């Protein structure tokens, strides 16, 4: 069990988080909470749970994690819960996850009936971790007399506003990402880009960030996303896993890199022209940097995704480049597993961001912008975690906004 010191700038009071969950469970008459989403595991355990995992939170007392037996000892070592509250499931009689968790609820917690909070829904994010139909039906059959009720809103609401320890972790993850960008720029400068591939760029960034303290290039979209040439301008192309394509003079280079520090996620994209840039390319670049700068000024408490999108698309229209903009300017972010949807599941389309979500102080989102002109094989991406403040936002990556020409 990892020890945590309250004077550590990255300290998070997980016991307090547990108390908050249990208080909301009591208000909603939920006897036990069965969490299955990766975001819930991260937010409650402070451990990375890459295998299918579950957390059983009783009305009182410590929760218990159930993860694949091959990883249970490590999770127990990293979590604040300790080995008595991290158990391994396995494909042996009575040790599979359905049987083990059902028996735990009935025998260890002594419950015979009542509501069980579960996490159901959908997501465009593959590792979300909602209960599958099979899991839901199997738990329902194994727990007769219990009522499975959707309760993910409890963790969603409590995790929306970030505490100081979480904010500090995100700042450090972003500082690490900046180290990766610095290493990439040094490597490609003064002709260093010649003969280099996208995958090499990804590796250079990864090594620098690992040396600076990152434990994983966390993005499920391919780790460090590197695109060059026509791949920077793929329509709506906000997902560019690195390939073996070589960098070429006169083309763009998009460097979107990711670091993880204590489950907080660094994510920043920077853009270049390799060798030279035409007047037309520089026109596109100015459009992009101008709208990003304007967008960052718009983020503050009281703004909404819709208000920002309307303002920015109007600006793009007046400048004549609206057709190149993806009309979305952010996505959600939290500790590992919490990505894409912003806020609560209270919008017009279930499980997508509510466009009228009102930002509050100490929310963190990714300012995420994509500019793509496929017919000219050119595009740019900007991503940066931002901390919402009363009158402004704080971009957490400090690697400056610009599109650089590298000779």
N, C-alpha and C positions, 0 to 999 in steps of 0.2 A: 504494500500500500504506500503510495507516494505521499510524503508529508508536505503540507502547505502552510506557509508562514503568513500571518496577516499583514506583516510589513513588506511583503513581496509586492512590487507594483503590479504584478500579474495575478494577484490573489483574487479569487472569486469565492464568495460565501455560498457553497453548494448546499450546506445544511439549511440556509435561509431559503434557497430556491425550492428545496424539498418541502419546507414548511408552507410556502406559498401554494404549491401544487395541492398539498393536502387540505389547506383551507378552502380552496376552490372546489375540491372534491366533496368536502363536507357540505358546502352551500348547494351543490347540485345533487346531493344524495348518491354519490358514487362511492361504492365500498372499496373498490380496488381499480387501479389504472394499469392497463396493459399497453405499454408503449412499444412500438415496433419501428418507428421512423428513425433514420440515422440522426436527424437533427435533435430528436428527443434524447437519444442515447448520449450524444455529445453534450447537450445542455445540462443533463443531470449527472452524468458520471465523470466528466472531464477526461474521458479516455477515448481513443480512436477504436471504433468497432467496425472493421471492414467486412466481417462475416455477418450473415443473417443473425440478428440479435434482437432481444426483447428485454424490457425492463418492467418488473412488477412492482408497483408502488402501492403499499397498503395504506389504510386510513391513518395509521400511526406507525412510527418506527422507520427503519431504513429500508430502502428498496433493494431488490435483488435482480441482478442481470443474468440472463441466460444467453450464452453465446456458444459457438462451435467449440467443442472440447479442445481442439488443437491450439486455440488462442486464449482460453480462459485464464491461464496463469499470467500471461502478459497483461491482459486487461485488468486483472486484479492488482497487479503490480503498479500500473499507471493510474488507476482510479483512486479516489478518496474512500471508496467503500470497503476495500479489503477483501481477502479471499473467502470469507464466510458469506459474502453477499455477491459473489460472481461465480456462477456455476456453469459447467459445461454440459451441453447436450451431445448425444452421439447416436448413431444408428444401431442401437442395441435394445433389447427388451426393456421397456419401461423408461428408457433414457432419451427417446426422441423428444423434440421440443414440445409437441402438442401434449403428450402424456406427462412430461416432467412439469410443465407449467401448470397444467390443469390439476395435477396432484398437489403441487405446491399451494395453489389457491385454496383447495379444499382441506388439505391435511395440515400444512404448516400455518396457514392463516386462519384455519378453522371456520371457513365460510361455507355455507350450504346453499345459499341463494342470494339474489340481489343483483343490482346493476354493476356491470364491469365496463369501465371506460376503455374504448379501443380507438385505434387510429385508422380510419377508412377514408377513402377519397381517391383523387387522381392527381397526376402531376405530369408536366412535360419533362421533368428531371428524373432520369431513370433510377438513380439510387435513392429515391425518396423514402421507400420503406413502408408504405401503407400495407395493411393486412391484405393478402391475396384472398380471392374468393375461396380457395381451398382451405387456407388457414382459418378464415372466418367460420366456414361451415364445420370444420373439424373441432375448433374450440367450442362452438355451439353444441355439437354432439357430445363432447367430453365434459361439458359443464351444464348438465340439465338443471333447470331451476334458476339459472342465471340469465340475465338479459344483457346482451352486448349492445352498448350505446356509443355512438360516435362522440369522442371527447377531445379530439386534437386541439380544439380551440383553447383549451386550458394552457397548454404549453405555448401555443402560438401567441396568445395574449401576453403571457408573462415574459416571453423572450423578445418582445418587440422593442422595448426601450433598453439600451445597453448600459450595464453598470461600468464603473470606472476600470475594474480589472479587465473586462472584455474590451473596452476601448483601448486600453494600453496594449493589449495583445494585438489588436488590429494595427495600431501604430507601428509596432515592432515588425509585424509581418510585412507591412508596406515598406519599412526601412530596408528590410532584406530584399524585397523585390527591386528596390532602387540599386542595390549592389549588383544584381543581375543585369540590369540595364547598363550600368557603368561598364561592366565587363564586356558586354556585347559591343558597345560603342568603341571601346578600345580595340577589340579584336578586328572589327571591320574597317577601322580608320586606316588611312595611308595605304590603301590598296590591299589591306588584309582580307577584304571580302572576296578577292579573286580566287575562284575555285571552290569557294565555300558553299555548303548546302544548307537548306533550311534546318535539317536535323542537327547539323553541327552548331548552328546558332542556338538551337534549343539546349544542346548539351553544355555550351559555354555558359549560358545563363544558369542552368541547373547547378553546375559545379560551383559557381560563385555564390549562389544562394544557399547551397548546402554548407559551404564554408562559413557563411554568415549566420547559420543557425536554423535554416529551413529543414523540415523533416520530409517534405513531399511536395512535388509539383502537382497540386491536388486536383486540378480540373479534370473532370471526366471527359471533357472534350479533346483529350489528347495531351494532357500535361501542359507543356509550353507550346502555345499555338504560334507557329511561324508561317507567314505567307509571303511569297515574292511574285512579282510580275502580275500576270492576269489573275492569279489566285487572290490578290488583294481586292479585286473588284468583282468577285462573285456576287451575284444579286442576293441581297439580304445576308451576305456571307459572314455571319458572326461565329463561325466555327471552322477553324483552319488548323487541324493537326499538321505538324511539320512533315514534309516529304523530303525525298532525296533530290529535289529540284535545286539546281545550282543558281546562285545569284548572278544577275546579268546587269551590265551597265545600261543606264537609261530607264531602269525599272524601279518600281516601288518595293519597299520591304516593310512588312508589318510584324512587330515583335510584341506578342501578348503573353506575358509570363506570370507564373503563379508560385507562391510560397505559402507554406503552412507553419505557423508558430503557435504552439499550445492550442491547437484546433482553430485558431483565428486565421483568416484567409487573405493573403495578399494577392492582388490582381491588378496589373497595370499594363496598358498597351501603348507603345510608342512607334512612331512611323518615320521612315527614311526614304530618300531617293538615292539610288546607288550610281555613283560615277558622275551623273549630271542630271539636270531636270529642264524640261522645256517650259516655255512661257505658259502653255496650256496646263501642264502639270502643276506649276506653281499657283495658277489660278484656282485649281481644285484644292490645293493645300491650304490656301488662304481662306477659302470658303469653310473648310473643315475646322481650322484652328479658331476662326472667328465665332463659329456657332458653338464650339465646345466652351470657349471662354464665356460666352453669353449664357450658356446653360448653367455653368457652375455658379454664376452670379444669381441665378434664379432659385437655387435650392435654399430653402429656409423653412422654419416652422410655419405652418399655415398654407404652404404651397401643396399642390397635388400633382400626380403624374399627368393628369389631363390638362391642368393649367399650364404646366411647363411645355407639354407637347404642342398645345395650340400656339403658344407664344413663339416657340422655336420654328415650327413649320411656317408660320406667317413670316418670320424673318427670312427663312430659306426661300420662300416664294418671292419676296421682294428682291432678293439677290440673284434669283434665277437658277437655284440649284436644288429646289425642293424634290425633284424627281430622283435625286441621288441619295436622299436621306431615308433611312429606316425610321418610321414615325414613332419610335419609342426611345426613351432617353435614360432608362435605368433598369436594374433588376435587383431583387432582394438578395441579401447576404446575411449570414450569421455564422455561428460556429459550424464546424464541418457537417455537411448534410443539409444545411439551411441555405438553399439557393433558389433564386428566380422569383417566386411569388412574393409580393410586398404586403405586409400587414395581414389582416384577417381574411378569412374566406367569406367576404360579405359583399362581393361585387355582382354585377349583372350576369357574368358568366362564371359558374361555379369553379373554384380552384384556380382561377386566374386573378391577377391583381385587380383590385377595384380602382378604376381610373380616378375616382373621386376620393381616394384615400388621402387623408390630411396628415402631412408630415408633422412629427413632434420632435422636440429637442431630444437629442441623444439617440435617435434612430441612426442606423448605418445602412446605406444602400450603395450599390455600385452605380456610379454614373457611367452608363454604357451607351455608346453612340457608334453607329456604323454608316459610313459614307461610301457608296459604291456606284461606279460608272462602268458597267461591264463592257459597253461598246468601245471604251477607250482603255480597257485593261488596267484600271486604276481604282484604288479605294483606300480608305483609312479606317482605323478603329481607335476608339478611346474607351478605356475602362479604368476606373479608379474608385476605391472605396471612399465614400464621403460621410463625414459626421455632420448630421443636421444640427444647426444651432438656431438661436432665436431669430437672428437677422441675416445669417449667412450660413455657408457650409465650410467645413474644413476638408480639403482634399488630402487624403492620408499619404499617398505617394507624392514625393516632392520632386520627382524627375520632371523637369519643366515641359510645358505644353509647346510643342513646335514640330515641324516636319523638316528634318535636317537633310542636307545634301552631303553625302559622304563620298569623298574623292579617292 
